[in-house]
Every structure is written in structure tokens, then in C-alpha cells.
Amino acid sequence: MTVTYLGQQKLKEAGDRLCYVLRFRSDQPLHRGGNEMTVYVDRETWLEVGLVIKEEGGKVMAEYFFRDIKINPAFKPDQFKRSALIP
């Protein structure tokens, strides 16, 4: 497997967040047949905000983007009680 750092780029799908971009490639199939995975890591939070998996030949198998991440959100005092689960 090879890992290549592709620099920084704004990721439109994640609200134009500036991200570090890493590409993982393997001669052997990775997860479910894909052999290339591009990971986008938010430069400010260091959280993964995007993932693109491709199969041999470059066809996209899966894309995941996370744009509404809230760090340490406020919760109601009873948020994690059983009564909070009942609508």
C-alpha cells in the first residue's frame, strides 16, 4: 500500500472547509473491492470530513462527507435519560 499526501484543498462537500488530503492506494483490493481511498481531514479540527473510495479503473464506489459537525454541543440535563427517548 502507498500513501500520498496531496496537499491542502477546500472541500466543497464539507462546507468549503480547508482539508489535508491523503490518498491510499493498493495493488490488492481494499474494503469490498476498492483499491483507492482518498481521505479529507479538516485542518482546523483534525476530524475526517470526507472519504472517497474507488475501484480499479477509477469508478467511484462510495463517497462520505460530513459537513454539520458540532464540537462539544450543549445538551439538556436530561438528554441521556430514558424519558428523553419518548416523543
Summary of the structure (lengths in Angstrom):
residues: 87
radius of gyration: 17.3
end to end distance: 48.3
largest distance: 51.4
contacts: 205
relative contact order: 0.18
helix: 11%
strand: 48%
